[in-house]
Structures are given as C-alpha cells and as structure tokens.
Amino acid sequence: MSDIMHPISIDGLLNWILNEYKNESTIFGVRKFYKADPSKILSLFGEKMETPCGPAAGPHTQLAQNIIASYLTGSRFFEVKTVQIIDGEDLPVSKPCITAADECYNVEWSTELRVPQAFDEYVKGWFILKLLSKELNLGDPDGFIFNMSVGYDLAGIQSPKVDQYITDMQEAKETAIWQECIEVAYKYLPQFKNIDKAYIDAISSKVCRSITLSTLHGCPSDEIERITTYLLESKGLNSFIKCNPTMLGYEYTRQTMDELGFDYMVFDDHHFIEDLQFEDAVPMLNRLQRLADSKGLNFGVKITNTFPVGIAEDELPGDEMYMSGRSLFPLSISLAKKLSDAFEGKLQISYSGGADVFNIKEIFDAGIWPITMATTLLKPGGYQRMNQVANLLGESDYPSQVQVNLEKLTRIVEKARTQARYKKSIKLPESPKLRKTVPLTDCYTAPCRSDGGCPIDQDIPAYLRYVSEGNYLDALRVIVDKNPLPFITGTICAHPCMTKCTRQFYEGSIKIREAKLEAAEHAYDELMATMKKPICKINAAKTAVIGGGPAGISAGYLLAREGMPVTVFEKADTIGGVCSQIVPEFRISMKSVQNDVEMAKFMGAEFITGQAAPSIEELREQGYTNVIYAIGAWKHGKLRLETGKTLNSLEFLKANRENPMINPYGEQIVVVGGGNTAMDCARAATTLPGVKKVSVVYRRDKRNMPADEEELYFALGDGVEFLELLSPIKLADGLLTCEKMRLGTRDSSGRRKPVATGEFTEVLADTVIAAVGEKVDTDFYQSIGILTDQYGKVVSNQDTLETNLKDVYVIGDANLGPATIVEAIADATKAAGNICQLHDKHYEQTNLNDDVAFVRNKRGILETNEALCGQASNCLECSTICESCMDVCPNRANIVVNVKGQPQIVHVDRMCNECGNCETFCPYASAPYKDKFTLFNTEADFENSTNSGFYVIDPREKSCIVRLWGNTSLVNLNSQELAIPTDIIELMDTMIEEYDYCMQM
C-alpha cells in the first residue's frame, strides 16, 4: 500500500453520502447527527457559527470527508489543515506519524496534499456542508465558518502557489472545482428533498474570510509581524497568530511537566531561546491589534501550537515530535492566562491545546472562543465525541463581544496544575494490546476477556450488563460459571482485564473487579440458597489437591461441580493460602475468603486441614487416581547484604496477620522491594504501634516498580516514604547503606535498568524487611520425581499441566513462577478440564447484546461525572460492537460493511495515509490499515500493496483480483468453485452489490 491519499471527487462524495444515508442512515460512519439550536448564534469575522467548536488544523480537516464528518457531529468552526510552499510528495512526513494512546504525538504539520488539491478538498467540504445543512435540516446553511491556516514564512506565503490558494479561498467562484461542484449538485437534484436549483446557485463561494498564521518554531518576531501585516493590509483577512507554548519559558514549562508526571518528556531550552519571546510578543500584538482595528478586521491569537519534544523511546520515526492533548493543556491554558492578563482580557483568543469535553465548557465560559480539538477526536468514539461537546456548549450563554474573564481563567489554570486528570500515571502503562492478531473477518472482540486480558476468559460484558441493571444474581451466576473465587478476585485480583479495557481511552477503564465484588456481595446468599448440589458421578476417579490456596480451592470447586470426588489437603489450619495467612486483613477479610471456600464445599469438595498431605504413593493407596499440586511459591527470596540481617516479607506479613498490634521491629522500618508484597509490608508496618516512619527502598523509580498502580497510591496515602533509585548494600548500627542508582536503557520487561553511580547514602533502619520475591520449592518437586527446568519451574504439558508423572499435575506458582490469583484459577481450569469435561461456557452468547443500537449509542460519550467513572453501565460492550479502528480514522478509511446482518470491517486503501492511529487503538496486536481485508480502487494501488484485499475489475461480471495472505488470484465471484473462504466471498459480493459507491473515484 501507499501512504498517499487519493481524494474522492465531488461526484464520488455525493454518491457515497446519498447512498450510505439512504441505506444505513449514516454518513461516513457517523450515526448521531447534531442538530443546531437556531436561537444560539455566535458572530465572528462578519460570519455566524452555531457552535464555537470544531476540528483543529490537522488530520480531521485534511480531506473533504473529514470536514463532513466533523460537521455532522456538531462542528461549526473549521480550521482547515495548514498549507505551505512545500507540499505533496515534496513534504517529508515519516510514517506512522501519529500516536495518541494517552497524550498525543505527531511528526506531521501541514497538508500532505499538493496545495491545489488541498484547496479542492476544502471547497468540496464547504459546498457539501451547504447541501447537507439544508437537506438534513441540521442548521443554518450559513451557520459555520472556515478558517484557513498558512505557513511558514513570508516568502512562502507570497509564492504564486500559496498566494493563489489564499485568493481562491476568499472567492472560489471562478475556480474549476467550484464549477464542478455546481454541475455535480445539479446532477443529484432528483435525489434531494429540500434542495432546488435556486438554492445551489445561491451557495456562497466566499469560503474564507479569516486566516491563522502558523509559524514554525524559531520564526523571529519581526517576520511574524511582517507576515501578519501583509495578511491584514494586502489580503484584507481577519487574522490569528498561532503562538507557541515556549512563550512560557523553559523553567516554567519544565517544572510544570515534571510536577504533573511528564518528567520523561525530553526537551531542552533551544526552542525557548529561538522562539518568539513573551516580552517581544506583547508590543507586537498591540501594534497588530491597532492595525486590524484601523482596517475594521478581527485580530487575535491562536493558542497554542503543539510542543516539540525529543523522540527518545521510538514512539515515532525521526528525532523530534510534537506533543498535544491532556499534557499540553496546562501549558496552553497558562499561556492563555499570561496573555489575557497582559491585555486585560481584551485580546481575542482562538483556543486549542488539550481541549476536550472535560474542560471545554469552562474555557468557553471564561470568554475564550472559538475552540478546536484534535487529540480527543483521535481516540475511540472519534468524531462522535464532538456531538457531546457541541451539546454541552449549547448549555452556555453565547457572548456578544470579546472579553476574557480573568478570574475564571485563573481558576482553570490552578485546576490544570493540580487536577488528577492532567497528571500522568505513576506507573508505566500496560500494553492494551492482545497477543493475537486481527482476523480478516469477524474481528469484534471484548479485549477484557480475550487473550492477554482475563486468563480465564470470564464473560465480562455479560456480567457487567447484569450489574448495571441491578440484576446481581444473574451477574454472579455468570461470574461463578468460570470463576470459583468471586470474593477473592473481586477484592485482590490483579485485574489484567482492566489494562485491556477500551474505556481507558475515554475517561478510564471500567472497574471490572469492583463490579464483580458488587455482584458477589449483593447476591451471594441468594446464590447459595438457589444453587443445586451436583450429583456425584459413580465410580469417578478421585482427585487429591495438595494446597488450599486459590489454585487448590479453584481445582476443588471445578471438579466437585462436575460430580467428581475431590479432596483438598492444606497443612495450615485455615484454607486460603496467602489470602488467609499473608495478605493483610485490610486488603481482604477472612470472611471474604471463607465465602469462596463455602462455595467449593457446597459443590462437594472435601477439605482436610492442619496436617501435611500424604505422599503420592500413599494417595494412590487411598484410591486417588489424580494428584494436583497447588502449593504456591513459599520459598523465601534472599536480599544479600555485606553485613546485617533482614526479615523476610512473608514472615513479617504472617506475624502481622496473626497479631497486628505487636511491634518488635522498632520505630524506623525499611521495606526493600517494589512489588505488591512490598506495598503490603509497608502499609501493614504503618499500622504498628510506635512506628515513626516506614520507607520503601527500590533500585528503580516508582514508574518502573512492578507493584500495581493502585497499591502505590494506597501506600502513598498511608504515608509511606518512597526512596527511589537506591540499592541496599549493608545494614549496621541502625543505618542501611545504599548505593544511588540511575536509570539506563529498557530491559525485556519494558522497564529501565538500574545503573550504579558509585555514590552512597544512608537510611535510618531499625528493621529491614526484604520483599524481593518468592520462589518455587524446586527441591521438593525434584524429591518426588517431578522434572524441573533450569529456572526451577516444573516441566509439564502446557495444554494439560500434567507432569512427567502420569496423572500428576502442577498448577499455580510452580507452573508459572510467582503468579496472580486469576492465573492460578486458569491453571486449575486447565488441569480439571483434562481430568473431566468442564461445563463452564453457559454464558458465552450472553456477552452479545441484542440491542445493537443501544451499544452503538454509547460510543463517543464520555462520562463527565467523576463519581460515575468506571461504573458497569459505561461498559462499551466491545464483543457486540468494537469498531475502534473506524472511530479513530480521521479519513474514514476503515468502514463497516454489513454482510448478511453481520458487521465486518473493510479498509479502503485510497483514503488512508498510513498515519498509524488505528494500530494504536485496535485491540489486537495488529494494524488494521495493513491487516484488515482491503478494498483497492485501482489495479495500480492493488499492485503497490501487500494487504489481503481485492480490486474489482468488472462489477457487472464480478471479476476481481484477490490477494489472500500473500497469494494473488483472478476470480469471478459468480463461479461455483472458488478456493477462497466463504466469508471472504460473501464480503466481496456484498460490497459489489450494496457498497459500490465506495468504488467510485
């Protein structure tokens, strides 16, 4: 494939729009159209706009279809993408050029089209908006504004190419594309209901009355003033100057980014030195304001440009990229305040820079408008997010003049410096990607329950829907179908499901674990009262489970539920393993553990406690056919010091669980380690009587600690001191000597390696607790004849977990290394499933919601009430509707094709510029623009690609060139014998029959 986009003709656009709308009531995938309130109008540049929001000059205003999608969802102010003298193939843009998983980065800055092509796109967009606003009754046909953007120096702007562009945007009537628009509109008159020839003839050809000057970093103030003077005097254009965040100064910017957790962003002071200085900007802006006033024109500033940072982690190709989104907001809004203070609120500000539904109303109510967005539209929900924004702004009173409320603006700046929304996570984010790759068809999936999400493939969308409805009993029935430990996993599960949740790209992941616990707490008694005891199978093989921790309880439950005789042996007096003996009571109560144990007992599992389990030989003699070892990783990891002794973390936690009010450890307690066990130790230590300080010492920083993010926050909330980048050396006389470390390159885990510096420091320590990991007791397994590998883990058949000893299984930590509870359940499921057939898939279809329209309606709506964030009702139900790749594509290059009632995703090659955004948000380890079945509009495009896909040679004969997984063939879809999968044939046939408008040039 090529990264060169091929614009769609005005004929092709109108044909596509009218047919898609007639067939599916959608246009370029947009399902919810915004209808403007006729009583709400803002005036600017002698023009009107119904909402003060729209897409920023960027990926959402590069092609006509992008502009159309923006309008349909509520945009009424359009900053069309910047043009400059270097254009088209002469403009070096590395690909992929966008990554927007959290804050956004890009390496492109102006249109990738030739300037005349860009002009054509903007005119087509303008003209079609005039048609659609009238035809669909979406608002006043004169209720939107186009604002052009040009750069980057006076010579380029005065060049014939760019000068002609500016002139034609001011008056397009004599251009070829305008005449083409008129003629094509006449052609489609019979298909319009509310448009006649007179209306078409009356469409204004004055596309733009305003311009934004976009200057590259380093453009001197006198050059900026010369350009703007030219635009005001010679071109008669209302003008905005785009300002750079660098006007805030290096020290302020570096401090702000560091305090908000974006300390990893790489930038020095050279842009701050070379860019326009604030003390030069103010007098220049005053001079230009007076000039504009004398010409009867509007003048103001655009805040802000993106912010240049170094490419340090291969985020994108190249050396420098441009940051935007939520991390830019504190900088942009601070610059807005700084300039507004200097001009006493009289300076018109057009705003961008991290605006979204969470802050846009406050920005507008402070007197800053129009407001444009890009980053938020690049995330799942896409253009549809604009609909919510437009409706929200409609609640505000529209101003009649320019006046920034300095008091309100000050409050916004203060919030941006302190609000959690603008702070980076203290942990490295887990990859949201699944391990498997996207299939060509039938790709909709709930990543929370898929490969890389929940290890036991729980029916998460199903039980979340039931929880949202208050139907807790059915929710709990769904949960326990696959999960024997609803209370334990509902309390302390590592919840990998939440790291895959698509909702994280809205306002935050669904709190799946909490929803599970909510169901368990509400419906446990009713479930126990309504469950039926399994019927014991006659002469079934007996199973002995050694170990009564999470893995052992799970194995007991799953086997007993199938009527299999099973006994769980636990040498401790209580069942639960680490959950009842090690994990502090404040994290999980004994009652919660016992509830899960009681379910296993109800099913018929027998538990024998307080004594060591019999040997394999003794168990065989007692009639047990199968033996499952589930004894966990209890062997202590060692912290080696030159001098001094440490206390093992498990010993400390066990003693603390037994008697939390005894403190033999002293006033100063140091915990060495960075995992969840270390956080348990530290938090438990803070509750001991007489303790003055608890410190965590770790050789990396918090961002590179293995502990769950919430556990770090809990520890910080409990007053634990984090001493980062320290490696313990020796303990003597109440002092722990540590070597200072620095972070080096990343290792295979993605964390940065600690590197010794040769500098040392001392930490007060009465007791040092070593929480440096637990190990599997390899010697034990070897002593009973089970093979282990060089890492000490048991060797087994990974499909069944059976070891080299027949009918002897090992699950949990000994199989995986120290593992999570839900991984232990997965192992128990695998072993039990080899012993007998498990019936644990009763609710697979319940993950699909029959009300597809209801599910689709959730997309693009963000939860603005912080108290409701993460609730089950906000689940996007991705197994029913995914479509993230369609949402996030600015060019609409990924489309939904309904094949016999089943939605399929097809990639349209000519509309794609390989920006890479769909790869970021596709839940699979794939890039839809490369890996989804692709429609090619020309044979040359087909030959220039390696994508699986097709080109239609003759739609009447249904002859096509098809490539599947690298193999190309010429086929006729009417033939009876085709060596092509049926689903692919049906997809191509449907596109030719029902989506032929996608193929028109």
C-alpha positions, 0 to 999 in steps of 0.5 A, spaced: 500 500 500 501 507 499 501 512 504 498 517 499 491 519 499 487 519 493 481 524 494 474 522 492 471 527 487 465 531 488 461 526 484 464 520 488 462 524 495 455 525 493 454 518 491 457 515 497 453 520 502 446 519 498 447 512 498 450 510 505 444 515 508 439 512 504 441 505 506 444 505 513 442 512 515 449 514 516 454 518 513 461 516 513 460 512 519 457 517 523 450 515 526 448 521 531 447 527 527 447 534 531 442 538 530 443 546 531 439 550 536 437 556 531 436 561 537 444 560 539 448 564 534 455 566 535 458 572 530 465 572 528 469 575 522 462 578 519 460 570 519 455 566 524 457 559 527 452 555 531 457 552 535 464 555 537 467 548 536 470 544 531 476 540 528 483 543 529 488 544 523 490 537 522 488 530 520 480 531 521 480 537 516 485 534 511 480 531 506 473 533 504 470 527 508 473 529 514 470 536 514 463 532 513 464 528 518 466 533 523 460 537 521 455 532 522 457 531 529 456 538 531 462 542 528 461 549 526 468 552 526 473 549 521 480 550 521 482 547 515 489 543 515 495 548 514 498 549 507 505 551 505 510 552 499 512 545 500 507 540 499 505 533 496 510 528 495 515 534 496 513 534 504 517 529 508 512 526 513 515 519 516 510 514 517 506 512 522 506 519 524 501 519 529 500 516 536 495 518 541 494 512 546 494 517 552 497 524 550 498 525 543 504 525 538 505 527 531 511 528 526 506 531 521 504 539 520 501 541 514 497 538 508 500 532 505 496 534 499 499 538 493 496 545 495 491 545 489 488 539 491 488 541 498 484 547 496 479 542 492 478 538 498 476 544 502 471 547 497 468 540 496 467 540 504 464 547 504 459 546 498 457 539 501 456 542 508 451 547 504 447 541 501 447 537 507 445 543 512 439 544 508 437 537 506 438 534 513 435 540 516 441 540 521 442 548 521 443 554 518 446 553 511 450 559 513 451 557 520 459 555 520 465 558 518 472 556 515 478 558 517 484 557 513 491 556 516 498 558 512 505 557 513 511 558 514 514 564 512 513 570 508 516 568 502 512 562 502 506 565 503 507 570 497 509 564 492 504 564 486 502 557 489 500 559 496 498 566 494 493 563 489 490 558 494 489 564 499 485 568 493 481 562 491 479 561 498 476 568 499 472 567 492 472 560 489 467 562 484 471 562 478 475 556 480 474 549 476 472 545 482 467 550 484 464 549 477 464 542 478 461 542 484 455 546 481 454 541 475 455 535 480 449 538 485 445 539 479 446 532 477 443 529 484 437 534 484 432 528 483 435 525 489 434 531 494 428 533 498 429 540 500 434 542 495 432 546 488 436 549 483 435 556 486 438 554 492 445 551 489 446 557 485 445 561 491 451 557 495 456 562 497 463 561 494 466 566 499 469 560 503 474 564 507 474 570 510 479 569 516 486 566 516 491 563 522 498 564 521 502 558 523 509 559 524 514 554 525 518 554 531 524 559 531 520 564 526 523 571 529 518 576 531 519 581 526 517 576 520 511 574 524 509 581 524 511 582 517 507 576 515 501 578 519 501 585 516 501 583 509 495 578 511 491 584 514 493 590 509 494 586 502 489 580 503 484 584 507 483 577 512 481 577 519 487 574 522 490 569 528 497 568 530 498 561 532 503 562 538 507 557 541 507 554 548 515 556 549 512 563 550 512 560 557 519 559 558 523 553 559 523 553 567 516 554 567 514 549 562 519 544 565 517 544 572 510 544 570 511 537 566 515 534 571 510 536 577 504 533 573 508 526 571 511 528 564 518 528 567 520 523 561 518 528 556 525 530 553 526 537 551 531 542 552 531 550 552 533 551 544 526 552 542 525 557 548 531 561 546 529 561 538 522 562 539 518 568 539 519 571 546 513 573 551 516 580 552 517 581 544 510 578 543 506 583 547 508 590 543 507 586 537 500 584 538 498 591 540 501 594 534 497 588 530 491 589 534 491 597 532 492 595 525 486 590 524 482 595 528 484 601 523 482 596 517 475 594 521 478 586 521 478 581 527 485 580 530 487 575 535 491 569 537 491 562 536 493 558 542 497 554 542 501 550 537 503 543 539 510 542 543 516 539 540 519 534 544 525 529 543 523 522 540 527 518 545 523 511 546 521 510 538 514 512 539 515 515 532 520 515 526 525 521 526 528 525 532 523 530 534 515 530 535 510 534 537 506 533 543 498 535 544 492 533 548 491 532 556 499 534 557 499 540 553 493 543 556 496 546 562 501 549 558 496 552 553 491 554 558 497 558 562 499 561 556 492 563 555 492 566 562 499 570 561 496 573 555 489 575 557 492 578 563 497 582 559 491 585 555 486 585 560 482 580 557 481 584 551 485 580 546 481 575 542 483 568 543 482 562 538 483 556 543 486 549 542 491 545 546 488 539 550 481 541 549 476 536 550 469 535 553 472 535 560 474 542 560 471 545 554 465 548 557 469 552 562 474 555 557 468 557 553 465 560 559 471 564 561 470 568 554 475 564 550 472 562 543 472 559 538 475 552 540 478 546 536 480 539 538 484 534 535 487 529 540 480 527 543 477 526 536 483 521 535 481 516 540 475 511 540 468 514 539 472 519 534 468 524 531 462 522 535 465 525 541 464 532 538 456 531 538 457 531 546 461 537 546 457 541 541 451 539 546 454 541 552 456 548 549 449 549 547 448 549 555 452 556 555 450 563 554 453 565 547 457 572 548 456 578 544 463 581 544 470 579 546 472 579 553 476 574 557 474 573 564 480 573 568 478 570 574 475 564 571 481 563 567 485 563 573 481 558 576 482 553 570 489 554 570 490 552 578 485 546 576 490 544 570 496 544 575 493 540 580 487 536 577 488 528 577 486 528 570 492 532 567 497 528 571 500 522 568 500 515 571 505 513 576 506 507 573 508 505 566 502 503 562 500 496 560 500 494 553 492 494 551 494 490 546 492 482 545 497 477 543 493 475 537 492 478 531 486 481 527 482 476 523 480 478 516 473 477 518 469 477 524 474 481 528 469 484 534 472 482 540 471 484 548 479 485 549 477 484 557 476 477 556 480 475 550 487 473 550 492 477 554 486 480 558 482 475 563 486 468 563 480 465 564 476 468 559 470 470 564 464 473 560 465 480 562 460 484 558 455 479 560 456 480 567 457 487 567 450 488 563 447 484 569 450 489 574 448 495 571 441 493 571 441 491 578 440 484 576 446 481 581 444 474 581 444 473 574 451 477 574 454 472 579 451 466 576 455 468 570 461 470 574 461 463 578 460 459 571 468 460 570 470 463 576 470 459 583 473 465 587 468 471 586 470 474 593 477 473 592 478 476 585 473 481 586 477 484 592 485 482 590 485 480 583 490 483 579 485 485 574 489 484 567 482 485 564 482 492 566 489 494 562 485 491 556 479 495 557 477 500 551 474 505 556 481 507 558 481 511 552 475 515 554 475 517 561 478 510 564 477 503 564 471 500 567 472 497 574 471 490 572 473 487 579 469 492 583 463 490 579 464 483 580 465 484 588 458 488 587 455 482 584 458 477 589 456 481 595 449 483 593 447 476 591 451 471 594 446 468 599 441 468 594 446 464 590 447 459 595 440 458 597 438 457 589 444 453 587 443 445 586 448 440 589 451 436 583 450 429 583 456 425 584 458 421 578 459 413 580 465 410 580 469 417 578 476 417 579 478 421 585 482 427 585 487 429 591 489 437 591 495 438 595 494 446 597 488 450 599 490 456 596 486 459 590 489 454 585 487 448 590 480 451 592 479 453 584 481 445 582 476 443 588 470 447 586 471 445 578 471 438 579 466 437 585 461 441 580 462 436 575 460 430 580 467 428 581 470 426 588 475 431 590 479 432 596 483 438 598 489 437 603 492 444 606 497 443 612 495 450 615 489 450 619 485 455 615 484 454 607 486 460 603 493 460 602 496 467 602 489 470 602 488 467 609 495 467 612 499 473 608 495 478 605 493 483 610 486 483 613 485 490 610 486 488 603 481 482 604 477 479 610 477 472 612 470 472 611 471 474 604 475 468 603 471 463 607 465 465 602 469 462 596 471 456 600 463 455 602 462 455 595 467 449 593 464 445 599 457 446 597 459 443 590 462 437 594 469 438 595 472 435 601 477 439 605 482 436 610 486 441 614 492 442 619 496 436 617 501 435 611 498 431 605 500 424 604 505 422 599 503 420 592 504 413 593 500 413 599 494 417 595 494 412 590 493 407 596 487 411 598 484 410 591 486 417 588 487 416 581 489 424 580 494 428 584 494 436 583 499 440 586 497 447 588 502 449 593 504 456 591 511 459 591 513 459 599 520 459 598 523 465 601 527 470 596 534 472 599 536 480 599 544 479 600 547 484 604 555 485 606 553 485 613 546 485 617 540 481 617 533 482 614 526 479 615 523 476 610 516 479 607 512 473 608 514 472 615 513 479 617 506 479 613 504 472 617 506 475 624 502 481 622 496 477 620 496 473 626 497 479 631 497 486 628 498 490 634 505 487 636 511 491 634 518 488 635 521 491 629 522 498 632 520 505 630 524 506 623 522 500 618 525 499 611 521 495 606 526 493 600 522 491 594 517 494 589 512 489 588 505 488 591 508 484 597 512 490 598 506 495 598 503 490 603 509 490 608 509 497 608 502 499 609 501 493 614 508 496 618 504 503 618 499 500 622 504 498 628 504 501 634 510 506 635 512 506 628 515 513 626 516 512 619 516 506 614 520 507 607 520 503 601 527 502 598 527 500 590 533 500 585 528 503 580 523 509 580 516 508 582 514 508 574 518 502 573 516 498 580 512 492 578 507 493 584 500 495 581 498 502 580 493 502 585 497 499 591 502 505 590 497 510 591 494 506 597 501 506 600 502 513 598 496 515 602 498 511 608 504 515 608 509 511 606 516 514 604 518 512 597 526 512 596 527 511 589 533 509 585 537 506 591 540 499 592 541 496 599 548 494 600 549 493 608 545 494 614 549 496 621 548 500 627 541 502 625 543 505 618 542 501 611 547 503 606 545 504 599 548 505 593 544 511 588 542 508 582 540 511 575 536 509 570 539 506 563 536 503 557 529 498 557 530 491 559 525 485 556 520 487 561 519 494 558 522 497 564 529 501 565 535 498 568 538 500 574 545 503 573 550 504 579 553 511 580 558 509 585 555 514 590 552 512 597 547 514 602 544 512 608 537 510 611 535 510 618 533 502 619 531 499 625 528 493 621 529 491 614 524 487 611 526 484 604 520 483 599 524 481 593 520 475 591 518 468 592 520 462 589 518 455 587 520 449 592 524 446 586 527 441 591 521 438 593 518 437 586 525 434 584 524 429 591 518 426 588 520 425 581 517 431 578 522 434 572 524 441 573 527 446 568 533 450 569 529 456 572 526 451 577 519 451 574 516 444 573 516 441 566 509 439 564 504 439 558 502 446 557 495 444 554 494 439 560 499 441 566 500 434 567 507 432 569 512 427 567 508 423 572 502 420 569 496 423 572 500 428 576 499 435 575 502 442 577 498 448 577 499 455 580 506 458 582 510 452 580 507 452 573 508 459 572 513 462 577 510 467 582 503 468 579 496 472 580 490 469 583 486 469 576 492 465 573 492 460 578 484 459 577 486 458 569 491 453 571 486 449 575 481 450 569 486 447 565 488 441 569 480 439 571 478 440 564 483 434 562 481 430 568 473 431 566 469 435 561 468 442 564 461 445 563 463 452 564 461 456 557 453 457 559 454 464 558 458 465 552 452 468 547 450 472 553 456 477 552 452 479 545 447 484 546 441 484 542 440 491 542 445 493 537 443 500 537 443 501 544 451 499 544 452 503 538 449 509 542 454 509 547 460 510 543 463 517 543 460 519 550 464 520 555 462 520 562 463 527 565 461 525 572 467 523 576 463 519 581 460 515 575 467 513 572 468 506 571 461 504 573 458 497 569 453 501 565 459 505 561 461 498 559 462 499 551 460 492 550 466 491 545 464 483 543 457 486 540 460 492 537 468 494 537 469 498 531 475 502 534 479 502 528 473 506 524 472 511 530 479 513 530 480 514 522 480 521 521 479 519 513 474 514 514 478 509 511 476 503 515 468 502 514 463 497 516 460 493 511 454 489 513 454 482 510 448 478 511 446 482 518 453 481 520 458 487 521 465 486 518 470 491 517 473 493 510 479 498 509 479 502 503 486 503 501 485 510 497 483 514 503 488 512 508 495 515 509 498 510 513 498 515 519 498 509 524 492 511 529 488 505 528 494 500 530 494 504 536 487 503 538 485 496 535 485 491 540 489 486 537 496 486 536 495 488 529 494 494 524 488 494 521 490 499 515 495 493 513 491 487 516 484 488 515 481 485 508 482 491 503 478 494 498 483 497 492 480 502 487 485 501 482 489 495 479 495 500 480 494 501 488 492 493 488 499 492 485 503 497 490 500 493 496 501 487 500 494 487 504 489 481 503 484 485 499 481 485 492 480 490 486 474 489 482 475 489 475 468 488 472 462 489 477 457 487 472 461 480 471 464 480 478 471 479 476 476 481 481 483 480 483 484 477 490 490 477 494 489 472 500 495 472 505 500 473 500 497 469 494 494 473 488 488 470 484 483 472 478 476 470 480 469 471 478 465 471 484 459 468 480 463 461 479 461 455 483 468 453 485 472 458 488 478 456 493 477 462 497 473 462 504 466 463 504 466 469 508 471 472 504 466 471 498 460 473 501 464 480 503 466 481 496 459 480 493 456 484 498 460 490 497 459 489 489 452 489 490 450 494 496 457 498 497 459 500 490 459 507 491 465 506 495 468 504 488 467 510 485 473 515 484 
